[in-house]
Amino acid sequence: MDAPIELDAIDRRLLRALQQDGRVTYDALASEAGLSSSAVLRRVRRLEDAGVIASYVALVPPERIGLGLTAYINVRLEKQTDNPLRNPRDLFRAAVQTWPEVVECAALTGEMDYLLRVLVQDMQHYARFISDTLLMHPSVQDCKTSFVLERLKNTTAVPV
């Protein structure tokens, strides 16, 4: 993993503004930062080149497109096998990339191996995903699900 780069107060101000609105103009950023537009452009390009700004995206509220149920699924995989051609972790990691319902997957410490954040239309969609996809995967030994009742905080911004 790359070492973090040094950010000054202006870089942090620019990052906060861009996290609020990725389509903000360089003129507006310049006004916010107290710099010229060309100086802001150079700073933003430096942050992009350094990987501090990874991409610009449109944020789509899942419920606005019919994905009204969010589930967090803890997944436990079977134990490692002696067969190097059938590594349960590698097989699972590859499969999870192909499942559109899974919008986030994190490897965990503790009792379970992975945590999935899954977006589905409703309980029937969830049931199909669990029975036809997740539990059919040969590496999956067990899973436990929690459903989101209410979001108290939901942000994509990192604290800078």
Secondary structure as UniProt FT lines:
FT   HELIX           9..20
FT   TURN            22..23
FT   HELIX           26..33
FT   HELIX           37..49
FT   TURN            50..51
FT   HELIX           62..65
FT   STRAND          69..77
FT   TURN            84..85
FT   HELIX           88..96
FT   TURN            97..98
FT   TURN            100..101
FT   STRAND          102..107
FT   STRAND          114..120
FT   HELIX           123..128
FT   HELIX           129..134
FT   TURN            135..136
FT   TURN            138..139
FT   STRAND          140..147
//
